[in-house]
Amino acid sequence: MSFSDKVKRNPRLKQLALWLVLVPREARPRLWVRWLVNPFVHKHGRRSLVRWRTRLDVVPFQPFMLGAESIIEDFATVNNGMGGVFIGERTLVGLGNVLIGPLRIGNDVIIAQNVVFSGLNHGYTDIDRPIKDQACSTAEIVVEDEVWIGANSVITAGVRIGRHAVVAGGSVVTKDVPPFTIVGGNPARPLKQYQAATGQWERV
């Protein structure tokens, strides 16, 4: 059994490890982790850029990867505490985005402002305990290559957005989006789809 497995199986050791890595009552790593550990654990591709006002709440025991030539703009928040966050190449993460893993974003993706991705859900079924004290569940969000997501959209846990799809601004995406499809609304529904036979985007 590896050392990390021993820590995970022992509640006291696990609590101690979390205390050493995370600021108490917060989801952000301690300063020593951000400066001395994360740069050697997480991968940043060539000419990728994280703006200095971005909040990187990334821990070393979950993966975080930013592909070559990708940019995370100011005031975005990235959190991999509940699952890895992978961002492909030449992808733009816009101002004020929130990325909570597990999340996988492909290449050449455009994400506008104030978009929320949350790969987790809080438990709430036990009415005798506060929701904040109940276990969370996770389901990976997958955004395939060449997707465009409009401003103020919300992408919920477990959703897959297909290649070259478009999510209209202000949408709440609760179901998978097929490739080459435009969706919009709350909940988001298909509006147009590319038809290879005609070479046109046609209404659904």
N, C-alpha and C positions, 0 to 999 in steps of 0.2 A: 504494500500500500504506500503510495507516495505521500509526501509531507502535506501537499495541498488537500488530498483526500482525507487525511487525518484531521486537518483543521475543519473541513466542511462537516465531518461527522461528529465533532466534539463541540457542543453548544458554547462552552466557555471559551475555548480557543477561537471559535468563529467570532464571538462577540469581541474578544480582545483584538483580533486581526482587523475587524471593521473599525474599532475605536482608533487603532493606529493609522488606518488609511483615510478614514472619513472624518470631517468636522462633525462633532456631536450635534444631533438633531438637524443635520443638513445633508443634502445629497452631493455635496462637493468634496473632492479630495483635499487633504491637507497640503499645505504649501510645499513641504519636503517631497511629497509624492509628485506634485506637478512639476517641480524643478529637477528632481534627481532620479525619478523612476520612469514616468510617462514618456519622456523623450526617447528612451531606449527600448520601450516596449511597443509603442504605437507607431504605425507606419504613415509617413507623409511622402507622397510622390513628388517627383521633380517639378519644380516651379508651381507647386500648390501653395495656397495662401489662406491663412486664418487671420482675419482682421483682429486687431488688438482688443477691441471691445466685445469680442465673442466670449461667451461663458462656456468653457470646456469642462463640464462636470464628468470627466472620464476617469475611470479607475483602471489600475493595471491588471486586475484579474478578469477583465472582459475586453475583447478586441475593439479597437477603433482604427479605421484606415481611411485615409483621404488620398484619392488618386491623383495622378499627375495633372497639373494645370487646372485643378479644381479650386474653387474659391468659396469660403464661408464668410459671408458679409457680417458687418457689425450688428451687435445686439441679438445675434442668434444664440441659442442654447443647445448644447449637445450633451446627452446623458446616456451612458452605456451601462449603468448600474444593474439593469435588469436583463440586458442582452446586448450583443455586439452591434456596432454601427459601422457600416461599410459604405463608402461613397466612391463611386467610380471616377473615371477620368473626364476632364473638361466639363465638369458639372458645376452649376452655379447654385449655391444655397443663399437665398435672398435675405434682406434685412429682417430681423426679428423672428426668424423661423425657430421652431422648437422641434428638436429631433430626439425622441426617446426610443431606445432600442427595445427589442430586437428590430433592426431596420437595415435593409439592403437597397441602395440606390445605384442605378446603372450609370452608363457613360452618356455624356452629351445631354444631360437632363437640365431643364430650366425650372427653378422653383422661385416664384415671385415672393412678395413680402408677406410676413405674418402667417405663414402656413404652419400648421401643427401636425406632426406625425407622432402617434403614441402607440407603441407596440405592447402596452400593458393596460390592464384593467384592474381596478381595485375590487376586492371582495366586499360584499355587503349583505350576504344572506343571514348572518348571525345578528339578530336584532339586539342581543344582549351585550355586544361589543361595539365600540366605535369603529367606523369604517376604516379609519387610519391604522387601526391595529389588526386588521384582517389581512390574510394572505392575498397577494396579487397574482393574477394569471397573465401569461404573455403569449403572444402569437406574432410571428415575424411579418412585418410589412415589406413587400417587394415592389420596387419601382423599376421597371425595365428601361432599356436605353431609349433616348430621344423623346422622353415624355416632357410635357409642359404643364405645370400646375399653377393655376392662377392664384392671385392674392386672397388671403383670408380664408383659405380652404382648410378643412380638417380631414385627415386620413386616419381611419380607425384601425385597431389591431387586426392582423390577419388578412388584410386586403392586399391583392396583387393588381398593379396597374400595368397593362400590357404596353408593348413597344409602340412608340410614336402616338400614344394616346394624349388627349388634352382634357384637363380638368378645369372647367370654367371657374372664375373667381367666386368666392363665397360658398363653394360646394361642400357638402359633408358626405364623404365617400365611405359607405358602410359595406359595399359589395365589390367583388372583383370587376375591373374594367377591361374589356377585351382590347386587343391591339387595334390601332388605327380607328379609335372611337373617341368622340367628343361626348363628355358627360357634364351635367350641371344640375344644380338644385340641392334641396335638403329633404329627404336623402337624394343623392345624385342618381340620375337616370340617363340612359343614352339619348343624345340629341341628334347626332350625325355619325355616319360611319363611312369610311372610304371604300368605294366599290372598284375593284380592279378592272371589272369589265367595262366600265364607263370612264374610269380615270377621274371620278368626281367624288366629293364628299356629299353624301345624300342624307336627307332626313330619315330618321328611323320611324 
